[in-house]
């Protein structure tokens, strides 16, 4: 089984430096880079025009960027160790509405994730703590802190149903926490090198995790059992994203390639190269008609948009 995707459009020099993160709303794609800029592109138009550029979003560059499922809330994490919260107004313009600092240490807050409704933000730290912040309150207080074994938290995700938080760490550990009880649910085995990305499936039943082992591990969230390994990348796996239906998993790697994996067959059904630089960010876009769309970005500063070929 294979699927074919065609390049729809490429925005060359979308950023002057590496693009480290992509995030999507129902009508836009947001990109963030080491040049401290967040850019917003209209995904409803054929040429994906730039509609807004937020210059100086963070003093030292942006390394993580996430949006809520409804696309009304976004959050960005900068190398200076702070998180900024953004909201879209009725005119479609994004503006800063909050700043989160855990300390004055650079890198204190690293990876971030938003709940589906944008009410909660989860973040990792260099010493393994997982923090949860309440964005529904004006002061955006920290309301929970999960403890791990102290290894740098490189990635994090919140399940769509709100019940689980998962974190991946430099020592290869993956933890799943039950948000209802505030306790660790699973310490997952199977990967021994740094975990750079993880993602819950849309139905919150599976967790995909990957990193320096070049293998994507699939775990059953309820049991903690490792149910599959997906192999094929020749470099570190840097980013993962599920399609809206959960049928497809998109991965981006240091080998400059993106792969589309079928959940049903547990095989790679499409591979695309994105220049010769690390592919830091991959993102499915809202489906239009019967076609699947995704975007790729990385070390060359460009954003490429792909659409599923007819009959693909």
Buried (B, 14 or more C-beta within 10 A) or exposed (E): EEBBBEEBBBBEEBBEEBBBBBBBBEBBBBBBBBBBBBBBBBBEEEEBEEBBEBEEBBEBBBBBBBBBBEBBBBBBBBBBBBBBBBBBEEEEEBEEBBEBEBEEEBBBBBBBBBBBBBBBBBBBBBEBBBBBBBBEEEEBEBEBEBEBEBBBBBBBBBBBBBBBBBBBBBBBBBBBBEBEEEEBBBEBEBBEBBBBBBBBBBEBBBBBBBBBBBBBBBBBBEEBEBEBBBEBBEBBBBBBBBBEEBBBBBBBBBBBBBBBBBBEEBEBBBBBEBBEBBBBBBBBBBEEEEBBBBBBBBBBBBBBBBBBEEEB
